[in-house]
Amino acid sequence: MLQIMIGLGLAMLLSALDQTIVATALPTIGQDLGDFAHLPWIVTAYLVAATALTPLYGKLADIHGVRVMLLIGISTFVLGSVACAVSPNLTWLAIARAVQGAGGGALIALAQTIIADLVSVRERGRALTYFSVVFAGASVGGPILGGVFAEYLHWSLIFWINLPLGLAAFFMTYFKLARLPLRRHPHRVDVGGAALLVIASVASLLALSWGGVRYPWGSAPILAMLATALAGWAIFAWRTKTAEEPLIPLAVLADDVIRNAILAGGFGLGTFVALTMYMPIYFEGALRLSADQSGLALIPLTVATVTGATISGRLLGRVRHYKAAPLTALVLAFVALLAARQFLADLPLAALDALLAIVGLGVGAMLPVTTVCVQSAAPGHNLGTATAVMQFSRQLGAALIVAIMGAIVIGAGHGALVAEAATRADVEALRETFRTAFLVGAMFIALCFFFLARMEERNLHGEG
């Protein structure tokens, strides 16, 4: 079992690391390839491809078996990584990143599905804690590793490192999961529904990624993408109700537990991702930390998230009222964000980090509970689909909340604030902006609490 967990952990590490390791190397990549204008595509291409294809991987896993689809995902990811490493220009690199994302969309959701196949419901929360540690390591180590490779070696090593990791994950999955129950079911892929989902997802993510950054929110390109997204989602919803076998079965979306758990996870994880992305702007602009110091200042938030997931995951198998701990932690997270808003001007770094750690505890405590509840509520023949939809909603929620927070922080003109040149008025304006951001973050945590509280607390102890 240990070797299986290591193999699945490596698969998840590939995806988690690639979402963090590239950021610090972007300036070096742009300089080396002589193209800064299209640099955001390196991030956007991966995000769009990975998110849009995740539900399709879940459906295909229910049809052909989760092991087969995970092997395909790992292979695609590694091939994309090699293509990234040898890219002669930024256009090639962006296309290769999309190929990487096409494989990466399988890794997290299908690894979690395999855990559901192998581990009883009672022990599943503890197993998922292991993956939380993987994410924490990627969140902390990814930016540092990317910076070291780009500054002291070569940026292509960011992608070459995926080759040994990917091969190890592939062969451990191939051999150690050979006896995994195939769990194949006679589903059919709704090709039209899959196409609509991809179109709606791509349009949504491009609008959220570019709005207020690359184009003004009211510009023609953003409005066109938003209109495409709305039309795509509307037609996809209609097809879900009318298709003989829709890509996402109504039984999955209609289940009270799955629906509320998915919404809680999207709002909670989205708030966490937004904080990790934009807090460095405050650390560097208001507290005058260096770039590497601001990265270290995020460690309490990340470590607390893992701690919350660990405690909550272990309680899942021991207590009947497993929602009590995450609900309490989310209340504390809500209070912490309001306290950060109210007392921001007087908060030293240690106090601000302590409040962010409380937020991390709340989000972390919620994640394993919602994951296990989605998987236990889903029928066996829809387990892959339900897990993939959960992961898809978290990624889409993160994109939405990051866009909203970005409109607040970057839209106020603080994205390029240089600490050494910042005046007292600049710092106060930055604080006022983050007061608004913390208030909005508290509202999203409140929504996370609301949907988790609405989720039916079904008995997990009699299962598995």
C-alpha positions as a printed Julia matrix, in Angstrom:
464×3 Matrix{Float64}:
   0.0    0.0     0.0
   2.89   2.36    0.76
   4.28   2.0    -2.76
   0.84   2.68   -4.22
   0.54   5.86   -2.14
   4.01   6.96   -3.28
   3.07   6.38   -6.92
  -0.19   8.31   -6.58
   1.62  11.01   -4.61
   4.13  11.4    -7.45
   1.29  11.71   -9.95
  -0.33  14.44   -7.88
   3.04  16.12   -7.32
   3.52  16.45  -11.09
   0.31  18.46  -11.4
   0.64  20.44   -8.16
   4.29  21.34   -8.76
   3.7   22.49  -12.32
   1.12  25.01  -11.14
   3.68  26.71   -8.84
   7.18  26.1   -10.21
   6.74  28.15  -13.4
   5.74  31.48  -11.83
   9.17  32.58  -10.57
  10.83  31.61  -13.86
   8.51  33.61  -16.14
  10.77  36.7   -16.48
  13.78  34.52  -17.37
  11.76  32.51  -19.9
  10.47  35.69  -21.53
  13.96  37.14  -21.75
  15.51  33.94  -23.12
  12.82  33.43  -25.78
  12.58  37.14  -26.57
   8.83  37.41  -26.05
   7.19  39.05  -23.05
   3.89  39.93  -24.71
   2.63  36.34  -24.77
   4.17  35.26  -21.47
   0.8   34.87  -19.64
  -0.11  32.09  -22.09
   2.39  29.82  -20.3
   0.14  29.85  -17.25
  -3.22  30.24  -19.0
  -2.73  27.4   -21.52
  -2.04  24.87  -18.76
  -4.88  26.07  -16.51
  -7.47  26.06  -19.3
  -6.56  22.62  -20.67
  -6.29  20.95  -17.25
  -9.56  22.36  -15.94
 -11.65  21.85  -19.07
 -10.7   18.18  -19.51
 -10.98  17.04  -15.88
 -14.7   16.02  -16.05
 -14.07  14.12  -19.3
 -11.29  12.12  -17.64
 -13.67  11.22  -14.82
 -16.27   9.92  -17.26
 -13.7    7.95  -19.26
 -12.36   6.46  -16.03
 -15.84   5.14  -15.25
 -15.95   3.55  -18.72
 -12.43   2.2   -19.27
 -11.06   1.97  -15.73
  -9.3    4.58  -13.64
  -5.83   2.97  -13.89
  -5.84   3.11  -17.7
  -6.89   6.76  -17.78
  -4.33   7.74  -15.13
  -1.57   6.11  -17.19
  -2.76   8.05  -20.26
  -2.78  11.26  -18.22
   0.76  10.7   -16.93
   2.05   9.84  -20.42
   0.46  12.95  -21.95
   1.84  15.12  -19.17
   5.39  13.79  -19.6
   5.29  14.21  -23.39
   4.08  17.77  -22.91
   6.89  18.4   -20.42
   9.55  17.25  -22.91
   8.0   19.47  -25.59
   8.11  22.4   -23.13
  11.78  21.78  -22.32
  12.88  21.9   -25.98
  10.65  24.84  -26.97
  12.41  27.2   -29.41
   9.87  30.01  -28.97
   6.99  31.07  -26.77
   4.27  29.92  -29.18
   5.65  26.38  -29.1
   5.95  26.58  -25.31
   2.33  27.7   -24.9
   1.08  24.82  -27.1
   3.27  22.36  -25.19
   1.88  23.7   -21.9
  -1.62  23.0   -23.2
  -0.56  19.4   -23.91
   0.86  19.24  -20.38
  -2.45  20.51  -19.03
  -4.36  17.95  -21.1
  -2.52  15.28  -19.13
  -2.5   17.17  -15.85
  -6.29  17.3   -15.8
  -6.29  13.57  -15.04
  -3.72  13.4   -12.28
  -5.36  14.88   -9.19
  -8.94  13.73   -9.74
  -8.02  10.18  -10.76
  -5.51   9.73   -7.94
  -8.28  10.66   -5.51
 -10.63   8.23   -7.27
  -8.12   5.4    -6.86
  -7.91   6.15   -3.14
 -11.7    5.77   -2.99
 -11.33   2.36   -4.67
  -8.61   1.14   -2.33
  -9.41   2.66    1.07
 -12.53   2.33    3.19
 -14.63   5.44    3.79
 -13.58   5.42    7.43
  -9.86   5.59    6.57
 -10.13   7.75    3.46
  -9.69  11.06    5.27
  -6.38   9.88    6.7
  -5.18   8.79    3.25
  -6.11  12.16    1.74
  -3.96  13.87    4.38
  -0.94  12.42    2.61
  -1.95  14.28   -0.53
  -2.35  17.51    1.44
   1.32  17.23    2.4
   2.19  16.82   -1.3
   0.29  20.02   -2.13
   1.96  21.9     0.71
   5.38  20.81   -0.48
   4.57  21.91   -4.03
   3.18  25.26   -2.83
   6.26  26.06   -0.75
   8.98  24.35   -2.78
   7.73  25.03   -6.31
   8.45  28.78   -6.49
  11.83  28.31   -4.78
  12.85  25.49   -7.13
  11.68  27.43  -10.18
  13.7   30.46   -9.14
  16.85  28.4    -8.53
  16.59  26.61  -11.88
  15.94  29.83  -13.79
  18.61  31.93  -12.08
  21.47  29.48  -11.58
  20.92  26.67  -14.12
  18.39  26.81  -16.99
  14.64  27.28  -17.05
  14.16  24.12  -19.14
  15.02  22.06  -16.04
  11.61  23.1   -14.7
  10.16  20.77  -17.31
  12.94  18.17  -17.54
  12.45  17.37  -13.85
   9.03  15.97  -14.75
  10.64  13.22  -16.85
  12.09  11.11  -13.98
   9.15  11.93  -11.71
   6.66  11.06  -14.43
   8.39   7.8   -15.37
   8.49   6.75  -11.71
   4.79   7.58  -11.31
   3.93   5.72  -14.53
   5.71   2.47  -13.68
   4.58   2.44  -10.05
   1.0    2.96  -11.25
   1.38   0.35  -13.99
   2.73  -2.43  -11.78
   1.36  -1.68   -8.31
  -2.19  -1.0    -9.48
  -2.37  -3.96  -11.86
  -4.78  -5.71   -9.49
  -6.98  -2.66   -9.0
 -10.64  -3.57   -9.69
 -11.37  -2.46  -13.26
 -14.79  -1.05  -12.31
 -15.69  -0.67  -15.97
 -19.28   0.23  -16.74
 -21.16   0.37  -20.04
 -21.32   4.16  -20.25
 -21.24   6.16  -23.44
 -19.36   9.43  -23.8
 -21.63  12.35  -24.6
 -19.37  13.91  -27.23
 -21.64  16.93  -27.74
 -21.84  17.55  -24.0
 -18.06  17.2   -23.66
 -17.52  19.73  -26.46
 -19.95  22.18  -24.84
 -18.25  21.79  -21.46
 -14.82  22.44  -22.97
 -16.06  25.52  -24.87
 -17.84  26.96  -21.81
 -14.87  26.23  -19.53
 -12.29  27.69  -21.9
 -14.34  30.85  -22.46
 -14.95  31.26  -18.71
 -11.3   30.75  -17.76
  -9.98  33.06  -20.48
 -12.42  35.79  -19.43
 -11.48  35.39  -15.76
  -7.74  35.21  -16.49
  -7.61  38.17  -18.87
 -10.32  40.46  -17.51
  -8.81  43.56  -15.93
  -5.28  42.32  -16.67
  -4.81  41.82  -20.42
  -8.05  43.54  -21.48
 -10.47  45.86  -19.62
 -13.54  44.07  -18.24
 -15.8   46.05  -20.58
 -13.74  45.41  -23.71
 -15.07  43.5   -26.71
 -12.83  40.41  -26.26
 -13.87  39.91  -22.61
 -17.56  40.55  -23.31
 -17.42  38.1   -26.24
 -15.85  35.41  -24.06
 -18.36  35.99  -21.27
 -21.23  35.75  -23.76
 -19.75  32.54  -25.18
 -19.36  31.14  -21.66
 -22.95  31.96  -20.67
 -24.33  30.47  -23.87
 -22.13  27.4   -23.51
 -23.18  26.77  -19.9
 -26.85  27.29  -20.75
 -26.76  24.8   -23.65
 -24.7   22.36  -21.56
 -27.32  22.53  -18.78
 -30.07  21.87  -21.33
 -28.16  18.93  -22.78
 -27.54  17.5   -19.3
 -31.32  17.33  -18.83
 -32.16  15.97  -22.28
 -29.26  13.68  -23.31
 -29.76   9.93  -22.96
 -26.54   9.68  -20.97
 -25.13  13.14  -20.18
 -21.45  13.75  -19.45
 -22.34  14.67  -15.86
 -25.36  12.57  -14.8
 -28.24  14.38  -13.13
 -28.03  11.86  -10.29
 -24.61  13.3    -9.42
 -25.66  16.95   -9.54
 -29.02  16.35   -7.83
 -27.53  14.69   -4.76
 -27.7   17.13   -1.83
 -24.37  16.02   -0.38
 -22.46  16.22   -3.65
 -23.94  19.57   -4.67
 -23.26  21.32   -1.35
 -19.83  19.72   -0.9
 -18.78  20.87   -4.37
 -19.89  24.46   -3.7
 -18.24  24.55   -0.27
 -14.99  23.25   -1.74
 -15.0   25.77   -4.57
 -15.48  28.8    -2.31
 -13.05  27.57    0.35
 -10.18  26.49   -1.86
 -10.66  29.52   -4.12
 -10.15  31.84   -1.14
  -6.97  29.98   -0.17
  -5.53  30.18   -3.7
  -6.35  33.9    -3.97
  -4.59  34.63   -0.67
  -1.47  32.75   -1.75
  -1.39  34.69   -5.02
  -1.98  38.21   -3.74
  -0.62  38.36   -0.18
   2.97  38.73   -1.5
   1.91  42.09   -2.97
   1.0   43.26    0.53
   4.07  41.72    2.13
   6.39  43.42   -0.35
   4.53  46.72   -0.76
   3.4   47.47    2.81
   5.78  45.42    4.98
   8.74  45.92    2.59
   9.75  42.27    2.46
  11.88  40.93   -0.37
  10.45  38.46   -2.87
  11.99  35.44   -1.13
  10.92  36.72    2.3
   7.34  37.14    1.1
   7.42  33.53   -0.09
   8.53  32.42    3.36
   5.78  34.56    4.91
   3.21  32.35    3.16
   4.46  29.2     4.9
   2.18  29.57    7.97
  -0.89  29.71    5.71
   0.21  26.62    3.79
   1.33  24.6     6.82
  -1.87  25.44    8.69
  -3.93  24.22    5.73
  -2.16  20.86    5.88
  -2.6   20.78    9.67
  -6.32  21.44    9.35
  -6.66  18.73    6.71
  -4.7   16.28    8.87
  -6.81  16.83   11.97
 -10.11  16.8    10.09
  -9.11  13.77    8.03
  -8.27  11.76   11.13
 -11.49  12.78   12.87
 -13.53  11.51    9.91
 -12.91   7.94   10.95
 -13.44   8.51   14.66
 -16.43  10.78   15.23
 -20.0   10.67   14.01
 -20.5   14.45   13.68
 -17.54  15.03   11.39
 -18.79  18.44   10.2
 -18.37  20.04   13.63
 -14.59  20.53   13.38
 -14.52  22.15    9.9
 -17.56  24.31   10.64
 -15.92  25.6    13.83
 -12.66  26.18   11.98
 -14.46  28.1     9.22
 -16.09  30.38   11.81
 -12.62  31.12   13.18
 -11.35  31.73    9.64
 -14.19  34.19    9.03
 -13.36  36.04   12.27
  -9.64  36.04   11.4
 -10.24  37.72    8.03
 -12.47  40.35    9.63
  -9.81  40.95   12.29
  -7.16  41.33    9.57
  -9.39  43.88    7.86
 -10.11  45.83   11.03
  -6.6   45.97   12.5
  -4.45  45.75    9.38
  -2.56  49.0     9.94
  -1.38  47.86   13.38
  -0.58  44.23   12.56
   3.07  43.16   12.52
   4.04  40.31   10.22
   3.82  37.68   12.97
   0.26  38.67   13.88
  -0.87  38.79   10.24
   0.68  35.38    9.62
  -1.14  34.02   12.67
  -4.48  35.23   11.27
  -3.69  33.75    7.86
  -2.81  30.47    9.57
  -6.27  30.42   11.15
  -7.77  30.87    7.68
  -5.62  27.98    6.46
  -6.85  25.76    9.29
 -10.45  26.45    8.28
  -9.96  25.72    4.6
  -7.8   22.68    5.32
 -10.34  21.2     7.72
 -13.06  21.5     5.09
 -11.24  19.82    2.19
 -11.05  16.14    3.27
 -14.62  16.23    4.6
 -16.05  17.44    1.3
 -13.88  15.04   -0.72
 -14.86  11.95    1.28
 -18.53  12.96    1.36
 -18.68  13.41   -2.42
 -17.08  10.02   -2.99
 -19.25   8.22   -0.44
 -22.44   9.76   -1.86
 -21.64   8.91   -5.5
 -22.81   5.56   -6.9
 -19.9    3.25   -7.7
 -20.47   3.5   -11.45
 -20.21   7.32  -11.25
 -17.32   7.57   -8.76
 -14.79   8.83  -11.29
 -17.24  11.36  -12.71
 -18.23  12.71   -9.27
 -14.6   13.05   -8.13
 -13.64  14.8   -11.37
 -16.6   17.2   -11.13
 -15.51  18.04   -7.58
 -11.96  18.8    -8.74
 -13.29  20.76  -11.73
 -15.48  22.93   -9.48
 -12.56  23.66   -7.17
 -10.37  24.76  -10.07
 -13.16  26.87  -11.55
 -13.9   28.37   -8.12
 -10.24  29.22   -7.69
 -10.17  30.95  -11.09
 -13.32  32.93  -10.25
 -12.16  34.1    -6.82
  -8.63  34.86   -8.05
 -10.18  37.02  -10.77
 -12.37  38.87   -8.26
  -9.48  39.41   -5.86
  -7.28  40.43   -8.79
  -9.82  43.04   -9.85
  -9.62  44.46   -6.32
  -5.83  44.37   -5.89
  -4.42  44.67   -9.41
  -7.32  46.83  -10.57
  -6.38  49.37   -7.91
  -2.94  49.67   -9.49
  -0.91  47.88   -6.83
   0.42  45.02   -8.95
   3.63  46.84   -9.84
   4.16  48.68   -6.54
   7.87  48.79   -5.67
   8.53  48.81   -1.93
  11.57  51.11   -2.1
   9.66  53.73   -4.09
   6.39  53.47   -2.17
   5.28  56.6    -0.34
   3.25  56.62    2.86
   0.17  57.4     0.77
   0.93  54.4    -1.47
   1.19  52.09    1.54
  -2.05  53.39    3.04
  -3.83  52.96   -0.29
  -2.49  49.4    -0.45
  -3.79  48.72    3.06
  -7.21  50.06    2.14
  -7.29  47.8    -0.91
  -6.44  44.75    1.19
  -9.06  45.7     3.76
 -11.56  45.33    0.94
  -9.92  42.09   -0.19
 -10.1   40.61    3.32
 -13.78  41.55    3.58
 -14.52  39.85    0.26
 -12.48  36.84    1.39
 -14.54  36.66    4.57
 -17.71  36.64    2.45
 -16.41  33.67    0.44
 -15.51  31.83    3.65
 -19.06  32.53    4.87
 -20.42  30.96    1.67
 -18.16  27.96    2.21
 -19.57  27.65    5.75
 -23.14  28.02    4.48
 -22.91  25.21    1.93
 -21.0   22.91    4.29
 -23.63  23.5     6.98
 -26.39  22.69    4.44
 -24.69  19.44    3.45
 -26.41  16.43    4.97
 -24.21  14.66    7.51
 -24.67  11.06    6.42
 -23.29   8.18    8.42
 -19.84   7.22    7.14
 -19.09   4.66    9.82
 -21.33   2.0     8.45
 -19.58   2.07    5.06
 -16.37   0.54    3.82
